[in-house]
């Protein structure tokens, strides 16, 4: 996000910051809040589990990830 200095010395801010006073601070706060929220709830690394169709072993990983069973090498896509 570039802040340029005009010839007359006035600092030119991004349009959204001019339109809404405090928008930059708000955006920064929201970013921090979402980051903490995600980390706290584990949304960023959503996990899933399934049962191997070949041998019935428990499988785990990220959602929609295809995992290979350690016991029978069968691949199963997690829900
Ligand atoms: Zn298996």
PDB file of the backbone (N, CA, C, O) and the ligand in Angstrom, with CONECT records:
HET     ZN  A 101       1
ATOM      1  N   UNK A   1       0.845  -1.203   0.000  1.00  0.00           N
ATOM      2  CA  UNK A   1       0.000   0.000   0.000  1.00  0.00           C
ATOM      3  C   UNK A   1       0.868   1.236   0.000  1.00  0.00           C
ATOM      4  O   UNK A   1       1.474   1.576   1.016  1.00  0.00           O
ATOM      5  N   UNK A   2       0.932   1.908  -1.128  1.00  0.00           N
ATOM      6  CA  UNK A   2       1.865   3.013  -1.228  1.00  0.00           C
ATOM      7  C   UNK A   2       1.284   4.336  -0.761  1.00  0.00           C
ATOM      8  O   UNK A   2       0.179   4.717  -1.148  1.00  0.00           O
ATOM      9  N   UNK A   3       2.022   5.010   0.051  1.00  0.00           N
ATOM     10  CA  UNK A   3       1.624   6.369   0.433  1.00  0.00           C
ATOM     11  C   UNK A   3       2.627   7.315  -0.207  1.00  0.00           C
ATOM     12  O   UNK A   3       3.799   7.356   0.168  1.00  0.00           O
ATOM     13  N   UNK A   4       2.132   8.086  -1.196  1.00  0.00           N
ATOM     14  CA  UNK A   4       3.036   8.966  -1.931  1.00  0.00           C
ATOM     15  C   UNK A   4       2.950  10.384  -1.380  1.00  0.00           C
ATOM     16  O   UNK A   4       1.929  10.825  -0.852  1.00  0.00           O
ATOM     17  N   UNK A   5       4.043  11.052  -1.528  1.00  0.00           N
ATOM     18  CA  UNK A   5       4.074  12.461  -1.141  1.00  0.00           C
ATOM     19  C   UNK A   5       3.903  13.306  -2.406  1.00  0.00           C
ATOM     20  O   UNK A   5       4.676  13.175  -3.355  1.00  0.00           O
ATOM     21  N   UNK A   6       2.906  14.155  -2.412  1.00  0.00           N
ATOM     22  CA  UNK A   6       2.684  15.026  -3.566  1.00  0.00           C
ATOM     23  C   UNK A   6       3.714  16.152  -3.570  1.00  0.00           C
ATOM     24  O   UNK A   6       4.438  16.381  -2.601  1.00  0.00           O
ATOM     25  N   UNK A   7       3.740  16.846  -4.715  1.00  0.00           N
ATOM     26  CA  UNK A   7       4.699  17.946  -4.852  1.00  0.00           C
ATOM     27  C   UNK A   7       4.480  19.015  -3.796  1.00  0.00           C
ATOM     28  O   UNK A   7       5.434  19.629  -3.316  1.00  0.00           O
ATOM     29  N   UNK A   8       3.201  19.241  -3.429  1.00  0.00           N
ATOM     30  CA  UNK A   8       2.939  20.292  -2.444  1.00  0.00           C
ATOM     31  C   UNK A   8       3.182  19.824  -1.009  1.00  0.00           C
ATOM     32  O   UNK A   8       2.948  20.566  -0.054  1.00  0.00           O
ATOM     33  N   UNK A   9       3.660  18.570  -0.869  1.00  0.00           N
ATOM     34  CA  UNK A   9       4.007  18.093   0.454  1.00  0.00           C
ATOM     35  C   UNK A   9       2.867  17.414   1.187  1.00  0.00           C
ATOM     36  O   UNK A   9       3.039  16.926   2.303  1.00  0.00           O
ATOM     37  N   UNK A  10       1.688  17.384   0.548  1.00  0.00           N
ATOM     38  CA  UNK A  10       0.550  16.745   1.204  1.00  0.00           C
ATOM     39  C   UNK A  10       0.650  15.226   1.057  1.00  0.00           C
ATOM     40  O   UNK A  10       0.987  14.727  -0.016  1.00  0.00           O
ATOM     41  N   UNK A  11       0.368  14.517   2.097  1.00  0.00           N
ATOM     42  CA  UNK A  11       0.425  13.060   2.037  1.00  0.00           C
ATOM     43  C   UNK A  11      -0.848  12.534   1.382  1.00  0.00           C
ATOM     44  O   UNK A  11      -1.966  12.829   1.805  1.00  0.00           O
ATOM     45  N   UNK A  12      -0.628  11.732   0.320  1.00  0.00           N
ATOM     46  CA  UNK A  12      -1.774  11.167  -0.383  1.00  0.00           C
ATOM     47  C   UNK A  12      -2.079   9.773   0.174  1.00  0.00           C
ATOM     48  O   UNK A  12      -1.258   8.862   0.074  1.00  0.00           O
ATOM     49  N   UNK A  13      -3.236   9.627   0.745  1.00  0.00           N
ATOM     50  CA  UNK A  13      -3.606   8.342   1.337  1.00  0.00           C
ATOM     51  C   UNK A  13      -4.482   7.558   0.366  1.00  0.00           C
ATOM     52  O   UNK A  13      -5.059   8.137  -0.554  1.00  0.00           O
ATOM     53  N   UNK A  14      -4.584   6.266   0.562  1.00  0.00           N
ATOM     54  CA  UNK A  14      -5.486   5.463  -0.281  1.00  0.00           C
ATOM     55  C   UNK A  14      -6.923   5.962  -0.165  1.00  0.00           C
ATOM     56  O   UNK A  14      -7.321   6.513   0.862  1.00  0.00           O
ATOM     57  N   UNK A  15      -7.702   5.758  -1.247  1.00  0.00           N
ATOM     58  CA  UNK A  15      -9.047   6.301  -1.309  1.00  0.00           C
ATOM     59  C   UNK A  15      -9.928   5.841  -0.153  1.00  0.00           C
ATOM     60  O   UNK A  15     -10.674   6.640   0.413  1.00  0.00           O
ATOM     61  N   UNK A  16      -9.850   4.558   0.201  1.00  0.00           N
ATOM     62  CA  UNK A  16     -10.756   4.067   1.247  1.00  0.00           C
ATOM     63  C   UNK A  16     -10.465   4.713   2.592  1.00  0.00           C
ATOM     64  O   UNK A  16     -11.359   4.867   3.423  1.00  0.00           O
ATOM     65  N   UNK A  17      -9.217   5.087   2.798  1.00  0.00           N
ATOM     66  CA  UNK A  17      -8.855   5.717   4.059  1.00  0.00           C
ATOM     67  C   UNK A  17      -9.396   7.143   4.125  1.00  0.00           C
ATOM     68  O   UNK A  17      -9.728   7.650   5.197  1.00  0.00           O
ATOM     69  N   UNK A  18      -9.478   7.788   2.936  1.00  0.00           N
ATOM     70  CA  UNK A  18     -10.021   9.145   2.904  1.00  0.00           C
ATOM     71  C   UNK A  18     -11.536   9.112   3.087  1.00  0.00           C
ATOM     72  O   UNK A  18     -12.116   9.986   3.731  1.00  0.00           O
ATOM     73  N   UNK A  19     -12.168   8.081   2.505  1.00  0.00           N
ATOM     74  CA  UNK A  19     -13.623   7.994   2.537  1.00  0.00           C
ATOM     75  C   UNK A  19     -14.132   7.679   3.941  1.00  0.00           C
ATOM     76  O   UNK A  19     -15.138   8.235   4.382  1.00  0.00           O
ATOM     77  N   UNK A  20     -13.442   6.796   4.631  1.00  0.00           N
ATOM     78  CA  UNK A  20     -13.883   6.392   5.965  1.00  0.00           C
ATOM     79  C   UNK A  20     -12.778   6.665   6.974  1.00  0.00           C
ATOM     80  O   UNK A  20     -11.774   5.953   7.007  1.00  0.00           O
ATOM     81  N   UNK A  21     -12.959   7.690   7.792  1.00  0.00           N
ATOM     82  CA  UNK A  21     -11.935   7.975   8.808  1.00  0.00           C
ATOM     83  C   UNK A  21     -11.733   6.766   9.717  1.00  0.00           C
ATOM     84  O   UNK A  21     -12.696   6.177  10.208  1.00  0.00           O
ATOM     85  N   UNK A  22     -10.472   6.404   9.934  1.00  0.00           N
ATOM     86  CA  UNK A  22     -10.185   5.285  10.823  1.00  0.00           C
ATOM     87  C   UNK A  22     -10.257   3.935  10.144  1.00  0.00           C
ATOM     88  O   UNK A  22     -10.113   2.905  10.803  1.00  0.00           O
ATOM     89  N   UNK A  23     -10.478   3.917   8.834  1.00  0.00           N
ATOM     90  CA  UNK A  23     -10.635   2.647   8.120  1.00  0.00           C
ATOM     91  C   UNK A  23      -9.356   1.813   8.193  1.00  0.00           C
ATOM     92  O   UNK A  23      -9.408   0.590   8.318  1.00  0.00           O
ATOM     93  N   UNK A  24      -8.230   2.478   8.117  1.00  0.00           N
ATOM     94  CA  UNK A  24      -6.966   1.741   8.164  1.00  0.00           C
ATOM     95  C   UNK A  24      -6.795   1.035   9.503  1.00  0.00           C
ATOM     96  O   UNK A  24      -6.393  -0.127   9.560  1.00  0.00           O
ATOM     97  N   UNK A  25      -7.103   1.746  10.569  1.00  0.00           N
ATOM     98  CA  UNK A  25      -6.989   1.145  11.897  1.00  0.00           C
ATOM     99  C   UNK A  25      -7.979   0.006  12.038  1.00  0.00           C
ATOM    100  O   UNK A  25      -7.658  -1.040  12.601  1.00  0.00           O
ATOM    101  N   UNK A  26      -9.185   0.212  11.525  1.00  0.00           N
ATOM    102  CA  UNK A  26     -10.233  -0.804  11.611  1.00  0.00           C
ATOM    103  C   UNK A  26      -9.817  -2.064  10.861  1.00  0.00           C
ATOM    104  O   UNK A  26      -9.983  -3.180  11.355  1.00  0.00           O
ATOM    105  N   UNK A  27      -9.272  -1.868   9.660  1.00  0.00           N
ATOM    106  CA  UNK A  27      -8.844  -3.007   8.855  1.00  0.00           C
ATOM    107  C   UNK A  27      -7.771  -3.798   9.588  1.00  0.00           C
ATOM    108  O   UNK A  27      -7.785  -5.029   9.585  1.00  0.00           O
ATOM    109  N   UNK A  28      -6.848  -3.090  10.211  1.00  0.00           N
ATOM    110  CA  UNK A  28      -5.795  -3.755  10.954  1.00  0.00           C
ATOM    111  C   UNK A  28      -6.351  -4.539  12.126  1.00  0.00           C
ATOM    112  O   UNK A  28      -5.911  -5.655  12.401  1.00  0.00           O
ATOM    113  N   UNK A  29      -7.319  -3.953  12.817  1.00  0.00           N
ATOM    114  CA  UNK A  29      -7.924  -4.622  13.965  1.00  0.00           C
ATOM    115  C   UNK A  29      -8.669  -5.871  13.529  1.00  0.00           C
ATOM    116  O   UNK A  29      -8.561  -6.918  14.167  1.00  0.00           O
ATOM    117  N   UNK A  30      -9.427  -5.763  12.437  1.00  0.00           N
ATOM    118  CA  UNK A  30     -10.191  -6.905  11.946  1.00  0.00           C
ATOM    119  C   UNK A  30      -9.265  -8.039  11.546  1.00  0.00           C
ATOM    120  O   UNK A  30      -9.534  -9.208  11.821  1.00  0.00           O
ATOM    121  N   UNK A  31      -8.168  -7.675  10.892  1.00  0.00           N
ATOM    122  CA  UNK A  31      -7.217  -8.687  10.446  1.00  0.00           C
ATOM    123  C   UNK A  31      -6.683  -9.466  11.643  1.00  0.00           C
ATOM    124  O   UNK A  31      -6.612 -10.695  11.614  1.00  0.00           O
ATOM    125  N   UNK A  32      -6.312  -8.745  12.688  1.00  0.00           N
ATOM    126  CA  UNK A  32      -5.814  -9.394  13.893  1.00  0.00           C
ATOM    127  C   UNK A  32      -6.884 -10.279  14.517  1.00  0.00           C
ATOM    128  O   UNK A  32      -6.615 -11.399  14.950  1.00  0.00           O
ATOM    129  N   UNK A  33      -8.112  -9.747  14.552  1.00  0.00           N
ATOM    130  CA  UNK A  33      -9.208 -10.495  15.177  1.00  0.00           C
ATOM    131  C   UNK A  33      -9.471 -11.787  14.427  1.00  0.00           C
ATOM    132  O   UNK A  33      -9.605 -12.849  15.036  1.00  0.00           O
ATOM    133  N   UNK A  34      -9.547 -11.701  13.098  1.00  0.00           N
ATOM    134  CA  UNK A  34      -9.797 -12.902  12.308  1.00  0.00           C
ATOM    135  C   UNK A  34      -8.674 -13.907  12.465  1.00  0.00           C
ATOM    136  O   UNK A  34      -8.913 -15.113  12.510  1.00  0.00           O
ATOM    137  N   UNK A  35      -7.459 -13.414  12.548  1.00  0.00           N
ATOM    138  CA  UNK A  35      -6.323 -14.306  12.695  1.00  0.00           C
ATOM    139  C   UNK A  35      -6.413 -15.090  13.997  1.00  0.00           C
ATOM    140  O   UNK A  35      -6.204 -16.303  14.019  1.00  0.00           O
ATOM    141  N   UNK A  36      -6.723 -14.389  15.078  1.00  0.00           N
ATOM    142  CA  UNK A  36      -6.837 -15.038  16.385  1.00  0.00           C
ATOM    143  C   UNK A  36      -8.019 -16.002  16.388  1.00  0.00           C
ATOM    144  O   UNK A  36      -7.938 -17.095  16.948  1.00  0.00           O
ATOM    145  N   UNK A  37      -9.101 -15.591  15.766  1.00  0.00           N
ATOM    146  CA  UNK A  37     -10.309 -16.395  15.675  1.00  0.00           C
ATOM    147  C   UNK A  37     -10.022 -17.715  14.971  1.00  0.00           C
ATOM    148  O   UNK A  37     -10.378 -18.791  15.452  1.00  0.00           O
ATOM    149  N   UNK A  38      -9.368 -17.602  13.820  1.00  0.00           N
ATOM    150  CA  UNK A  38      -9.049 -18.792  13.024  1.00  0.00           C
ATOM    151  C   UNK A  38      -8.154 -19.743  13.800  1.00  0.00           C
ATOM    152  O   UNK A  38      -8.393 -20.949  13.850  1.00  0.00           O
ATOM    153  N   UNK A  39      -7.119 -19.175  14.403  1.00  0.00           N
ATOM    154  CA  UNK A  39      -6.184 -20.023  15.130  1.00  0.00           C
ATOM    155  C   UNK A  39      -6.873 -20.700  16.309  1.00  0.00           C
ATOM    156  O   UNK A  39      -6.616 -21.867  16.606  1.00  0.00           O
ATOM    157  N   UNK A  40      -7.758 -19.947  16.983  1.00  0.00           N
ATOM    158  CA  UNK A  40      -8.431 -20.475  18.155  1.00  0.00           C
ATOM    159  C   UNK A  40      -9.367 -21.618  17.830  1.00  0.00           C
ATOM    160  O   UNK A  40      -9.456 -22.585  18.586  1.00  0.00           O
ATOM    161  N   UNK A  41     -10.063 -21.516  16.719  1.00  0.00           N
ATOM    162  CA  UNK A  41     -11.053 -22.530  16.369  1.00  0.00           C
ATOM    163  C   UNK A  41     -10.512 -23.583  15.409  1.00  0.00           C
ATOM    164  O   UNK A  41     -11.160 -24.601  15.163  1.00  0.00           O
ATOM    165  N   UNK A  42      -9.321 -23.335  14.870  1.00  0.00           N
ATOM    166  CA  UNK A  42      -8.736 -24.316  13.958  1.00  0.00           C
ATOM    167  C   UNK A  42      -9.424 -24.361  12.611  1.00  0.00           C
ATOM    168  O   UNK A  42      -9.399 -25.393  11.940  1.00  0.00           O
ATOM    169  N   UNK A  43     -10.042 -23.255  12.199  1.00  0.00           N
ATOM    170  CA  UNK A  43     -10.749 -23.235  10.916  1.00  0.00           C
ATOM    171  C   UNK A  43      -9.765 -23.331   9.753  1.00  0.00           C
ATOM    172  O   UNK A  43     -10.053 -23.943   8.724  1.00  0.00           O
ATOM    173  N   UNK A  44      -8.612 -22.721   9.936  1.00  0.00           N
ATOM    174  CA  UNK A  44      -7.625 -22.716   8.856  1.00  0.00           C
ATOM    175  C   UNK A  44      -7.170 -24.134   8.518  1.00  0.00           C
ATOM    176  O   UNK A  44      -6.889 -24.446   7.361  1.00  0.00           O
ATOM    177  N   UNK A  45      -7.102 -24.985   9.534  1.00  0.00           N
ATOM    178  CA  UNK A  45      -6.672 -26.360   9.324  1.00  0.00           C
ATOM    179  C   UNK A  45      -7.805 -27.285   9.724  1.00  0.00           C
ATOM    180  O   UNK A  45      -7.685 -28.051  10.681  1.00  0.00           O
ATOM    181  N   UNK A  46      -8.908 -27.210   8.987  1.00  0.00           N
ATOM    182  CA  UNK A  46     -10.050 -28.065   9.302  1.00  0.00           C
ATOM    183  C   UNK A  46      -9.685 -29.523   9.096  1.00  0.00           C
ATOM    184  O   UNK A  46      -9.143 -29.901   8.057  1.00  0.00           O
ATOM    185  N   UNK A  47      -9.984 -30.320  10.078  1.00  0.00           N
ATOM    186  CA  UNK A  47      -9.626 -31.729   9.989  1.00  0.00           C
ATOM    187  C   UNK A  47     -10.861 -32.588   9.755  1.00  0.00           C
ATOM    188  O   UNK A  47     -11.989 -32.176  10.027  1.00  0.00           O
ATOM    189  N   UNK A  48     -10.628 -33.749   9.262  1.00  0.00           N
ATOM    190  CA  UNK A  48     -11.705 -34.680   8.987  1.00  0.00           C
ATOM    191  C   UNK A  48     -11.215 -36.089   9.280  1.00  0.00           C
ATOM    192  O   UNK A  48     -10.014 -36.332   9.392  1.00  0.00           O
ATOM    193  N   UNK A  49     -12.146 -36.997   9.401  1.00  0.00           N
ATOM    194  CA  UNK A  49     -11.750 -38.386   9.650  1.00  0.00           C
ATOM    195  C   UNK A  49     -12.701 -39.321   8.921  1.00  0.00           C
ATOM    196  O   UNK A  49     -13.833 -38.960   8.602  1.00  0.00           O
ATOM    197  N   UNK A  50     -12.222 -40.512   8.669  1.00  0.00           N
ATOM    198  CA  UNK A  50     -13.027 -41.509   7.967  1.00  0.00           C
ATOM    199  C   UNK A  50     -12.518 -42.885   8.342  1.00  0.00           C
ATOM    200  O   UNK A  50     -11.516 -43.029   9.042  1.00  0.00           O
ATOM    201  N   UNK A  51     -13.220 -43.882   7.866  1.00  0.00           N
ATOM    202  CA  UNK A  51     -12.800 -45.259   8.103  1.00  0.00           C
ATOM    203  C   UNK A  51     -12.367 -45.862   6.781  1.00  0.00           C
ATOM    204  O   UNK A  51     -13.059 -45.731   5.771  1.00  0.00           O
ATOM    205  N   UNK A  52     -11.235 -46.513   6.792  1.00  0.00           N
ATOM    206  CA  UNK A  52     -10.722 -47.130   5.574  1.00  0.00           C
ATOM    207  C   UNK A  52     -11.712 -48.175   5.049  1.00  0.00           C
ATOM    208  O   UNK A  52     -12.170 -49.044   5.791  1.00  0.00           O
ATOM    209  N   UNK A  53     -12.029 -48.071   3.764  1.00  0.00           N
ATOM    210  CA  UNK A  53     -12.985 -49.015   3.176  1.00  0.00           C
ATOM    211  C   UNK A  53     -12.369 -50.396   2.993  1.00  0.00           C
ATOM    212  O   UNK A  53     -13.074 -51.396   2.867  1.00  0.00           O
ATOM    213  N   UNK A  54     -11.049 -50.429   2.982  1.00  0.00           N
ATOM    214  CA  UNK A  54     -10.387 -51.699   2.756  1.00  0.00           C
ATOM    215  C   UNK A  54     -10.253 -52.541   4.018  1.00  0.00           C
ATOM    216  O   UNK A  54     -10.530 -53.740   3.999  1.00  0.00           O
ATOM    217  N   UNK A  55      -9.823 -51.910   5.128  1.00  0.00           N
ATOM    218  CA  UNK A  55      -9.537 -52.685   6.322  1.00  0.00           C
ATOM    219  C   UNK A  55     -10.196 -52.138   7.580  1.00  0.00           C
ATOM    220  O   UNK A  55     -10.093 -52.743   8.648  1.00  0.00           O
ATOM    221  N   UNK A  56     -10.865 -51.011   7.465  1.00  0.00           N
ATOM    222  CA  UNK A  56     -11.591 -50.485   8.620  1.00  0.00           C
ATOM    223  C   UNK A  56     -10.748 -49.661   9.573  1.00  0.00           C
ATOM    224  O   UNK A  56     -11.210 -49.300  10.655  1.00  0.00           O
ATOM    225  N   UNK A  57      -9.518 -49.360   9.185  1.00  0.00           N
ATOM    226  CA  UNK A  57      -8.661 -48.557  10.052  1.00  0.00           C
ATOM    227  C   UNK A  57      -9.149 -47.108  10.076  1.00  0.00           C
ATOM    228  O   UNK A  57      -9.771 -46.634   9.125  1.00  0.00           O
ATOM    229  N   UNK A  58      -8.859 -46.421  11.168  1.00  0.00           N
ATOM    230  CA  UNK A  58      -9.242 -45.018  11.280  1.00  0.00           C
ATOM    231  C   UNK A  58      -8.289 -44.164  10.461  1.00  0.00           C
ATOM    232  O   UNK A  58      -7.070 -44.318  10.533  1.00  0.00           O
ATOM    233  N   UNK A  59      -8.881 -43.248   9.670  1.00  0.00           N
ATOM    234  CA  UNK A  59      -8.079 -42.342   8.861  1.00  0.00           C
ATOM    235  C   UNK A  59      -8.350 -40.914   9.304  1.00  0.00           C
ATOM    236  O   UNK A  59      -9.457 -40.581   9.728  1.00  0.00           O
ATOM    237  N   UNK A  60      -7.337 -40.082   9.202  1.00  0.00           N
ATOM    238  CA  UNK A  60      -7.519 -38.693   9.586  1.00  0.00           C
ATOM    239  C   UNK A  60      -6.662 -37.789   8.730  1.00  0.00           C
ATOM    240  O   UNK A  60      -5.622 -38.203   8.219  1.00  0.00           O
ATOM    241  N   UNK A  61      -7.103 -36.552   8.575  1.00  0.00           N
ATOM    242  CA  UNK A  61      -6.330 -35.590   7.792  1.00  0.00           C
ATOM    243  C   UNK A  61      -7.145 -34.330   7.612  1.00  0.00           C
ATOM    244  O   UNK A  61      -8.091 -34.065   8.353  1.00  0.00           O
ATOM    245  N   UNK A  62      -6.755 -33.557   6.608  1.00  0.00           N
ATOM    246  CA  UNK A  62      -7.510 -32.338   6.331  1.00  0.00           C
ATOM    247  C   UNK A  62      -8.760 -32.675   5.534  1.00  0.00           C
ATOM    248  O   UNK A  62      -8.830 -33.700   4.856  1.00  0.00           O
ATOM    249  N   UNK A  63      -9.734 -31.798   5.630  1.00  0.00           N
ATOM    250  CA  UNK A  63     -10.990 -32.026   4.927  1.00  0.00           C
ATOM    251  C   UNK A  63     -10.759 -32.166   3.435  1.00  0.00           C
ATOM    252  O   UNK A  63      -9.976 -31.423   2.843  1.00  0.00           O
ATOM    253  N   UNK A  64     -11.443 -33.118   2.838  1.00  0.00           N
ATOM    254  CA  UNK A  64     -11.432 -33.358   1.389  1.00  0.00           C
ATOM    255  C   UNK A  64     -10.070 -33.823   0.883  1.00  0.00           C
ATOM    256  O   UNK A  64      -9.840 -33.897  -0.324  1.00  0.00           O
ATOM    257  N   UNK A  65      -9.185 -34.130   1.799  1.00  0.00           N
ATOM    258  CA  UNK A  65      -7.869 -34.611   1.402  1.00  0.00           C
ATOM    259  C   UNK A  65      -7.945 -36.117   1.127  1.00  0.00           C
ATOM    260  O   UNK A  65      -8.672 -36.846   1.802  1.00  0.00           O
ATOM    261  N   UNK A  66      -7.193 -36.562   0.140  1.00  0.00           N
ATOM    262  CA  UNK A  66      -7.125 -37.996  -0.120  1.00  0.00           C
ATOM    263  C   UNK A  66      -5.950 -38.560   0.666  1.00  0.00           C
ATOM    264  O   UNK A  66      -4.806 -38.140   0.492  1.00  0.00           O
ATOM    265  N   UNK A  67      -6.251 -39.506   1.524  1.00  0.00           N
ATOM    266  CA  UNK A  67      -5.199 -40.097   2.350  1.00  0.00           C
ATOM    267  C   UNK A  67      -5.037 -41.573   2.003  1.00  0.00           C
ATOM    268  O   UNK A  67      -5.974 -42.238   1.562  1.00  0.00           O
ATOM    269  N   UNK A  68      -3.823 -42.058   2.215  1.00  0.00           N
ATOM    270  CA  UNK A  68      -3.540 -43.462   1.931  1.00  0.00           C
ATOM    271  C   UNK A  68      -3.477 -44.219   3.255  1.00  0.00           C
ATOM    272  O   UNK A  68      -2.815 -43.792   4.200  1.00  0.00           O
ATOM    273  N   UNK A  69      -4.154 -45.311   3.303  1.00  0.00           N
ATOM    274  CA  UNK A  69      -4.183 -46.125   4.523  1.00  0.00           C
ATOM    275  C   UNK A  69      -2.800 -46.711   4.788  1.00  0.00           C
ATOM    276  O   UNK A  69      -2.150 -47.235   3.883  1.00  0.00           O
ATOM    277  N   UNK A  70      -2.363 -46.615   6.042  1.00  0.00           N
ATOM    278  CA  UNK A  70      -1.060 -47.151   6.413  1.00  0.00           C
ATOM    279  C   UNK A  70      -1.027 -48.679   6.344  1.00  0.00           C
ATOM    280  O   UNK A  70       0.032 -49.278   6.160  1.00  0.00           O
ATOM    281  N   UNK A  71      -2.177 -49.288   6.492  1.00  0.00           N
ATOM    282  CA  UNK A  71      -2.227 -50.749   6.627  1.00  0.00           C
ATOM    283  C   UNK A  71      -2.446 -51.474   5.307  1.00  0.00           C
ATOM    284  O   UNK A  71      -1.838 -52.515   5.057  1.00  0.00           O
ATOM    285  N   UNK A  72      -3.330 -50.915   4.446  1.00  0.00           N
ATOM    286  CA  UNK A  72      -3.627 -51.646   3.209  1.00  0.00           C
ATOM    287  C   UNK A  72      -3.377 -50.821   1.944  1.00  0.00           C
ATOM    288  O   UNK A  72      -3.663 -51.277   0.837  1.00  0.00           O
ATOM    289  N   UNK A  73      -2.838 -49.597   2.112  1.00  0.00           N
ATOM    290  CA  UNK A  73      -2.484 -48.754   0.983  1.00  0.00           C
ATOM    291  C   UNK A  73      -3.677 -48.310   0.128  1.00  0.00           C
ATOM    292  O   UNK A  73      -3.492 -47.820  -0.986  1.00  0.00           O
ATOM    293  N   UNK A  74      -4.865 -48.475   0.632  1.00  0.00           N
ATOM    294  CA  UNK A  74      -6.029 -48.028  -0.119  1.00  0.00           C
ATOM    295  C   UNK A  74      -6.196 -46.520   0.084  1.00  0.00           C
ATOM    296  O   UNK A  74      -6.017 -46.009   1.189  1.00  0.00           O
ATOM    297  N   UNK A  75      -6.542 -45.816  -1.001  1.00  0.00           N
ATOM    298  CA  UNK A  75      -6.727 -44.370  -0.885  1.00  0.00           C
ATOM    299  C   UNK A  75      -8.197 -44.045  -0.651  1.00  0.00           C
ATOM    300  O   UNK A  75      -9.084 -44.590  -1.308  1.00  0.00           O
ATOM    301  N   UNK A  76      -8.431 -43.151   0.292  1.00  0.00           N
ATOM    302  CA  UNK A  76      -9.784 -42.743   0.626  1.00  0.00           C
ATOM    303  C   UNK A  76      -9.827 -41.224   0.718  1.00  0.00           C
ATOM    304  O   UNK A  76      -8.953 -40.600   1.320  1.00  0.00           O
ATOM    305  N   UNK A  77     -10.867 -40.633   0.106  1.00  0.00           N
ATOM    306  CA  UNK A  77     -11.011 -39.181   0.233  1.00  0.00           C
ATOM    307  C   UNK A  77     -11.824 -38.870   1.479  1.00  0.00           C
ATOM    308  O   UNK A  77     -12.913 -39.409   1.677  1.00  0.00           O
ATOM    309  N   UNK A  78     -11.288 -38.005   2.305  1.00  0.00           N
ATOM    310  CA  UNK A  78     -11.981 -37.632   3.542  1.00  0.00           C
ATOM    311  C   UNK A  78     -13.174 -36.729   3.217  1.00  0.00           C
ATOM    312  O   UNK A  78     -13.123 -35.948   2.267  1.00  0.00           O
ATOM    313  N   UNK A  79     -14.229 -36.835   3.995  1.00  0.00           N
ATOM    314  CA  UNK A  79     -15.421 -36.018   3.765  1.00  0.00           C
ATOM    315  C   UNK A  79     -15.176 -34.547   4.050  1.00  0.00           C
ATOM    316  O   UNK A  79     -16.085 -33.730   3.902  1.00  0.00           O
TER     317      UNK A  79
HETATM  318 ZN    ZN A 101      -6.903 -49.811   5.145  1.00  0.00          ZN
END
